Amino acid sequence: MGKEDDRFRPAQEGDLEPLFTTRRRTGGQVAFRVYAASVFGCLCCIWFYRVTVPFEIVENRTGFFRFIWLVMLSLEIWFGLYWLLVQSLRWNPVSRSTFTDRLYRRYGNDLPRLDVFVCTADPVIESPLMVVNTFLSVMALDYPPEKLAVYLSDDGGSELTFYALAEAAEFSRTWVPFCKRFDVEPRSPRAYFSSKSNGLVSAAAAEVAELYREMADRIETETKLRRVPEEARLKYSEGFSQWDSDATQRNHATILQILIDGQRENTTLVYLSREKRPEHHHHFKAGSMNALLRVSSKITCGRIILNVDCDMYSNNPKSALEALCILLDEKEGREIAFVQYPQSYENITRNDLYGSMMRVLADVEFKGLDGNGGPIYVGTGCFHRRDAICGRKYGDEDEKSDEIVEPEMIKTLARCTYEKGSQWGKDMGVIYGCSVENVLTGLAIQCRGWKSAYLTPKKKAFVGVAPTNLHQKLVQQRRWSEGDFQILLSEYSPVWYAQGKIGLGLILGYCCYCLWAPSSVPLLVYSVL
């Protein structure tokens, strides 16, 4: 497998109909701006009251009262200024619609290669069966199979995860044709067969359902027993032979296995567990993504990259085509580095008790960011240009690299010492040094001159698993808020790093999230007072 030619031509020259449209609700924007102006007027009245009234009755007040007045005034000024900051997310919202029929007419099956990255780290927390359902759903995307490759990065180096993926590779030879023949949706087997609407009326569906249950039973049984059956070790001996006898989750060599070779069987399927050593920092998911970027560049080198969390299956098989409508548009698509889909969940509690749907974020604020230059990169459900995420500035020429075809040579790209002295994690790939590396990476990409786009189709593109209790939700929110605040204090702070590189509206939008954590302090003090 080699590097594809990056030069794409429409199948029908001269057909330059736009592949997507961008809409602004003018009437709604005017109404909101009038409302925002009225709220700002009320804030000014409150500030005026706080400043003037105490001086009129100061002779009847003590020093303690003056202190409380000063604190209240400071807090209300902060709330007002933060409110003004938030308006940058709502001032100029846009919505995008795509035309996949035009994409088909223009390119046919001559679409760019698509590499899908799925990352997992722990077979106990992220069950192998859940991981393979995500894998099978993206393997069944409506996309030319010879142009599609799916990679799993297993940071846990788990034999159970590899066993589950090998079993899924066998099942995919039945599942993917079945999905495309009968237009099955959703294309996660677990989600489809557990749905009451699928019916399973045909003999083919019943047969596939039985094959899936058999595979799922095998995977779940071996996961509970925490062992791999000997017959599986013999069947997939080429892969299992790469595990050393003393390998652990944090100490093992690189394991790379091409389970399905796209040169012979259309869709490519690759398992990767990068080298881990206790004395070397592995940079968590960011390091995993960068290892995938390097390894995939020598196997399939897809021009477009989709990354999804291992618990977020593909719910809309046309999501790749809709994203390409934006990325391949001749007029406006050239400057767009990534297309972000909203996060959606299937296990939301009644009345969404913990606010996991994040409706304001998904339905309002990200559309406002899109109108200011593009949404942030949320770390999943995102289609990237490979050259943009690898560090190329907008407008530069893509550099070609020599091909490496020997698997043992490819393995060196995933060694824990490979990045030493390089720009990986700094100016190349996903940036290190932050718990929300995705936000930091998206900002860095936009500061190189690229834009991003936000796409909200009627049918949810990807569906995952949300926190189901208060503890999980608090842990998630703490990581996000701390990470955003860390960006504000780092060298990549939008306050100084982004100056002159992106628009003011987008800078203010990033600052809204970066100031999310410190805003809790004045809110707490104000509530107590």
SEVO-963989 format. One line per 3 residues: number of its first residue (from 1); their letters; for each residue x, y, z of C-alpha. Coordinates in steps of 0.1 Angstrom, whole numbers. Layout:
NUM	A	X/Y/Z ~ ...;
END
This chain:
1	MGK	0/0/0 ~ 13/34/-8 ~ 7/71/-6;
4	EDD	-23/82/-27 ~ -21/109/-52 ~ -33/141/-36;
7	RFR	-45/156/-69 ~ -82/151/-73 ~ -103/162/-103;
10	PAQ	-140/162/-105 ~ -154/134/-127 ~ -173/161/-147;
13	EGD	-151/191/-154 ~ -170/224/-153 ~ -196/212/-128;
16	LEP	-190/237/-101 ~ -223/238/-82 ~ -216/244/-45;
19	LFT	-214/212/-25 ~ -228/229/6 ~ -246/261/16;
22	TRR	-242/284/46 ~ -273/300/60 ~ -278/329/84;
25	RTG	-312/335/100 ~ -312/373/95 ~ -345/379/113;
28	GQV	-335/358/143 ~ -302/375/145 ~ -318/410/146;
31	AFR	-342/399/173 ~ -315/384/194 ~ -293/415/190;
34	VYA	-321/437/201 ~ -327/414/231 ~ -290/414/240;
37	ASV	-289/452/238 ~ -318/454/262 ~ -300/431/286;
40	FGC	-269/451/284 ~ -289/482/292 ~ -302/465/324;
43	LCC	-266/455/333 ~ -255/491/330 ~ -284/502/353;
46	IWF	-273/477/379 ~ -237/489/377 ~ -249/525/380;
49	YRV	-270/517/410 ~ -241/499/428 ~ -218/528/422;
52	TVP	-241/557/431 ~ -265/546/458 ~ -239/538/485;
55	FEI	-223/572/482 ~ -257/589/489 ~ -261/570/522;
58	VEN	-225/565/531 ~ -227/584/564 ~ -251/558/578;
61	RTG	-229/528/569 ~ -199/511/584 ~ -166/501/569;
64	FFR	-178/465/567 ~ -208/476/546 ~ -184/494/523;
67	FIW	-163/462/519 ~ -194/441/511 ~ -205/468/486;
70	LVM	-171/467/469 ~ -172/429/467 ~ -207/429/452;
73	LSL	-198/456/427 ~ -167/436/416 ~ -186/404/412;
76	EIW	-214/420/393 ~ -189/437/370 ~ -173/403/364;
79	FGL	-207/387/356 ~ -216/415/332 ~ -182/413/314;
82	YWL	-184/375/312 ~ -220/378/298 ~ -206/402/271;
85	LVQ	-179/376/263 ~ -205/349/259 ~ -224/369/234;
88	SLR	-195/363/209 ~ -208/327/207 ~ -243/338/198;
91	WNP	-238/370/178 ~ -233/354/143 ~ -247/318/142;
94	VSR	-247/299/109 ~ -261/266/97 ~ -247/244/69;
97	STF	-265/220/45 ~ -248/196/22 ~ -256/181/-12;
100	TDR	-243/145/-14 ~ -260/140/-47 ~ -238/167/-63;
103	LYR	-207/150/-47 ~ -217/117/-63 ~ -222/134/-97;
106	RYG	-189/153/-95 ~ -166/126/-81 ~ -184/93/-84;
109	NDL	-162/68/-65 ~ -131/88/-71 ~ -130/101/-35;
112	PRL	-99/106/-14 ~ -88/78/9 ~ -104/80/44;
115	DVF	-85/67/74 ~ -106/62/106 ~ -88/63/140;
118	VCT	-104/47/170 ~ -85/49/203 ~ -90/27/234;
121	ADP	-68/23/265 ~ -83/-2/290 ~ -104/-33/283;
124	VIE	-120/-32/317 ~ -134/4/314 ~ -139/2/276;
127	SPL	-152/-33/269 ~ -138/-51/238 ~ -173/-58/226;
130	MVV	-182/-21/227 ~ -150/-13/208 ~ -157/-38/180;
133	NTF	-192/-24/176 ~ -178/10/170 ~ -153/-6/146;
136	LSV	-179/-24/126 ~ -201/7/124 ~ -174/28/107;
139	MAL	-163/-1/85 ~ -199/0/71 ~ -199/37/62;
142	DYP	-213/46/28 ~ -179/50/12 ~ -159/32/-15;
145	PEK	-145/2/5 ~ -112/3/-13 ~ -107/39/-2;
148	LAV	-115/32/35 ~ -91/21/63 ~ -99/16/100;
151	YLS	-72/17/126 ~ -74/8/163 ~ -49/22/187;
154	DDG	-49/0/218 ~ -29/19/245 ~ -36/-10/269;
157	GSE	-17/-35/248 ~ -45/-60/256 ~ -46/-94/240;
160	LTF	-83/-95/247 ~ -89/-63/226 ~ -68/-78/198;
163	YAL	-87/-111/200 ~ -121/-92/199 ~ -109/-72/169;
166	AEA	-97/-103/151 ~ -131/-119/156 ~ -148/-87/144;
169	AEF	-126/-87/113 ~ -141/-121/104 ~ -176/-110/111;
172	SRT	-172/-78/91 ~ -171/-100/59 ~ -207/-107/65;
175	WVP	-219/-76/83 ~ -206/-49/59 ~ -222/-65/27;
178	FCK	-254/-71/47 ~ -256/-34/57 ~ -250/-21/22;
181	RFD	-274/-46/6 ~ -303/-39/29 ~ -294/-3/38;
184	VEP	-292/-11/74 ~ -292/17/100 ~ -277/21/125;
187	RSP	-247/1/115 ~ -235/-9/150 ~ -246/-45/152;
190	RAY	-255/-41/189 ~ -276/-10/183 ~ -293/-25/152;
193	FSS	-302/-59/167 ~ -314/-43/199 ~ -337/-19/181;
196	KSN	-373/-28/181 ~ -378/-13/146 ~ -355/-35/127;
199	GLV	-379/-64/125 ~ -355/-91/115 ~ -381/-103/90;
202	SAA	-357/-117/64 ~ -338/-149/67 ~ -306/-130/59;
205	AAE	-311/-107/89 ~ -318/-136/112 ~ -287/-154/100;
208	VAE	-265/-123/106 ~ -281/-118/140 ~ -272/-153/150;
211	LYR	-236/-149/138 ~ -233/-116/158 ~ -247/-132/190;
214	EMA	-222/-161/187 ~ -193/-136/182 ~ -205/-114/211;
217	DRI	-209/-144/234 ~ -173/-156/226 ~ -159/-121/232;
220	ETE	-179/-115/264 ~ -170/-149/278 ~ -133/-145/273;
223	TKL	-134/-110/286 ~ -150/-122/319 ~ -124/-150/321;
226	RRV	-96/-126/312 ~ -79/-150/289 ~ -77/-158/252;
229	PEE	-86/-193/241 ~ -58/-214/227 ~ -75/-221/194;
232	ARL	-77/-183/189 ~ -40/-180/196 ~ -33/-205/169;
235	KYS	-57/-190/144 ~ -43/-155/149 ~ -8/-166/157;
238	EGF	9/-139/136 ~ -6/-112/158 ~ -3/-129/192;
241	SQW	33/-138/186 ~ 42/-101/189 ~ 34/-101/227;
244	DSD	63/-107/249 ~ 58/-131/278 ~ 65/-103/303;
247	ATQ	45/-76/285 ~ 23/-53/306 ~ -1/-25/300;
250	RNH	27/1/307 ~ 57/-19/294 ~ 56/-35/260;
253	ATI	70/-33/225 ~ 52/-20/195 ~ 25/-44/182;
256	LQI	13/-39/146 ~ -10/-62/127 ~ -28/-57/95;
259	LID	-59/-79/100 ~ -75/-71/66 ~ -52/-60/38;
262	GQR	-71/-35/16 ~ -51/-44/-15 ~ -68/-78/-14;
265	ENT	-101/-73/5 ~ -111/-37/0 ~ -114/-21/35;
268	TLV	-82/-21/54 ~ -82/-30/91 ~ -52/-24/113;
271	YLS	-44/-30/150 ~ -17/-9/167 ~ -4/-8/202;
274	REK	25/16/204 ~ 55/9/225 ~ 52/18/262;
277	RPE	81/20/286 ~ 78/33/323 ~ 106/58/318;
280	HHH	90/75/289 ~ 59/98/290 ~ 33/85/266;
283	HFK	11/116/265 ~ -22/96/267 ~ -47/100/238;
286	AGS	-26/127/221 ~ 4/104/219 ~ -18/76/206;
289	MNA	-32/99/178 ~ 2/110/167 ~ 14/74/165;
292	LLR	-16/66/143 ~ -8/95/121 ~ 27/83/115;
295	VSS	19/46/111 ~ -11/52/88 ~ 9/75/66;
298	KIT	30/45/55 ~ 1/20/51 ~ -28/38/35;
301	CGR	-21/75/40 ~ -57/87/37 ~ -60/123/27;
304	IIL	-89/126/52 ~ -89/114/87 ~ -119/107/110;
307	NVD	-113/101/147 ~ -140/87/170 ~ -140/76/206;
310	CDM	-143/38/210 ~ -177/43/227 ~ -191/64/199;
313	YSN	-205/44/170 ~ -214/56/135 ~ -252/63/135;
316	NPK	-254/80/101 ~ -236/60/73 ~ -235/91/51;
319	SAL	-216/112/76 ~ -183/109/56 ~ -199/120/24;
322	EAL	-215/150/41 ~ -182/160/56 ~ -165/157/22;
325	CIL	-192/180/7 ~ -175/207/28 ~ -139/196/25;
328	LDE	-140/191/-13 ~ -160/222/-22 ~ -140/241/-48;
331	KEG	-149/276/-37 ~ -151/275/2 ~ -138/241/12;
334	REI	-101/246/4 ~ -96/267/36 ~ -114/243/59;
337	AFV	-92/220/79 ~ -117/200/98 ~ -155/193/100;
340	QYP	-168/188/135 ~ -200/169/143 ~ -219/174/176;
343	QSY	-216/148/203 ~ -248/128/209 ~ -256/100/234;
346	ENI	-280/71/236 ~ -281/66/274 ~ -294/100/285;
349	TRN	-312/98/319 ~ -348/109/322 ~ -351/147/316;
352	DLY	-313/147/310 ~ -307/152/347 ~ -269/159/343;
355	GSM	-272/180/311 ~ -252/155/291 ~ -268/166/258;
358	MRV	-252/200/262 ~ -280/215/240 ~ -269/251/244;
361	LAD	-233/242/233 ~ -244/220/204 ~ -274/240/191;
364	VEF	-263/275/198 ~ -227/282/208 ~ -210/260/182;
367	KGL	-230/275/154 ~ -219/309/167 ~ -183/298/167;
370	DGN	-188/286/131 ~ -199/320/121 ~ -167/335/136;
373	GGP	-143/311/118 ~ -151/277/130 ~ -159/255/160;
376	IYV	-134/240/184 ~ -121/205/179 ~ -139/183/205;
379	GTG	-118/152/201 ~ -143/129/185 ~ -166/128/155;
382	CFH	-143/150/135 ~ -131/148/99 ~ -96/163/94;
385	RRD	-73/170/65 ~ -42/150/72 ~ -19/178/61;
388	AIC	-36/203/83 ~ -34/182/115 ~ 2/173/107;
391	GRK	12/209/109 ~ 10/223/74 ~ -1/260/71;
394	YGD	-30/269/49 ~ -16/277/15 ~ 16/257/18;
397	EDE	24/229/-6 ~ 21/194/8 ~ 54/177/12;
400	KSD	59/141/-2 ~ 77/115/19 ~ 94/83/10;
403	EIV	73/52/14 ~ 81/25/40 ~ 64/-8/33;
406	EPE	81/-32/56 ~ 60/-38/88 ~ 91/-39/110;
409	MIK	102/-5/96 ~ 67/9/102 ~ 69/-2/138;
412	TLA	97/22/145 ~ 73/50/139 ~ 54/40/170;
415	RCT	84/36/193 ~ 83/57/225 ~ 116/74/216;
418	YEK	107/83/180 ~ 94/118/189 ~ 125/128/209;
421	GSQ	140/159/194 ~ 112/163/168 ~ 83/187/164;
424	WGK	56/160/171 ~ 33/172/199 ~ 45/208/193;
427	DMG	41/220/157 ~ 31/186/143 ~ 1/164/151;
430	VIY	-19/166/183 ~ -3/190/207 ~ 9/178/242;
433	GCS	8/193/276 ~ -29/197/282 ~ -58/175/294;
436	VEN	-80/189/266 ~ -54/184/239 ~ -81/184/212;
439	VLT	-91/221/220 ~ -54/231/220 ~ -48/213/186;
442	GLA	-79/229/170 ~ -67/264/181 ~ -32/257/167;
445	IQC	-47/246/134 ~ -69/277/131 ~ -39/299/140;
448	RGW	-21/285/109 ~ -47/301/87 ~ -72/273/84;
451	KSA	-109/274/93 ~ -132/247/105 ~ -169/239/100;
454	YLT	-198/226/121 ~ -222/202/106 ~ -256/192/123;
457	PKK	-275/168/100 ~ -310/157/109 ~ -298/122/116;
460	KAF	-272/121/143 ~ -238/113/129 ~ -222/95/159;
463	VGV	-238/83/191 ~ -219/75/223 ~ -222/68/260;
466	APT	-227/97/285 ~ -219/98/322 ~ -247/81/341;
469	NLH	-242/94/376 ~ -231/126/394 ~ -196/114/402;
472	QKL	-188/106/365 ~ -203/139/354 ~ -182/159/379;
475	VQQ	-150/141/369 ~ -157/149/332 ~ -166/185/339;
478	RRW	-136/190/361 ~ -112/177/334 ~ -127/199/307;
481	SEG	-128/231/329 ~ -93/226/342 ~ -79/218/308;
484	DFQ	-95/249/293 ~ -81/271/321 ~ -47/255/316;
487	ILL	-48/267/280 ~ -55/303/291 ~ -23/303/312;
490	SEY	-2/285/287 ~ 19/297/257 ~ -11/288/235;
493	SPV	-35/312/253 ~ -59/327/228 ~ -53/361/245;
496	WYA	-18/363/231 ~ -10/333/209 ~ -40/339/186;
499	QGK	-37/376/183 ~ -35/386/146 ~ -40/349/135;
502	IGL	-77/345/140 ~ -106/369/142 ~ -116/387/174;
505	GLI	-149/369/176 ~ -132/335/176 ~ -107/346/202;
508	LGY	-135/357/225 ~ -152/324/219 ~ -122/305/231;
511	CCY	-118/328/261 ~ -154/319/271 ~ -144/283/277;
514	CLW	-110/291/291 ~ -127/313/318 ~ -153/287/326;
517	APS	-134/273/356 ~ -125/306/373 ~ -160/319/369;
520	SVP	-171/294/395 ~ -153/314/422 ~ -172/347/419;
523	LLV	-205/327/415 ~ -199/309/448 ~ -190/341/466;
526	YSV	-220/359/452 ~ -243/330/463 ~ -229/331/498;
529	L	-233/369/501;
END
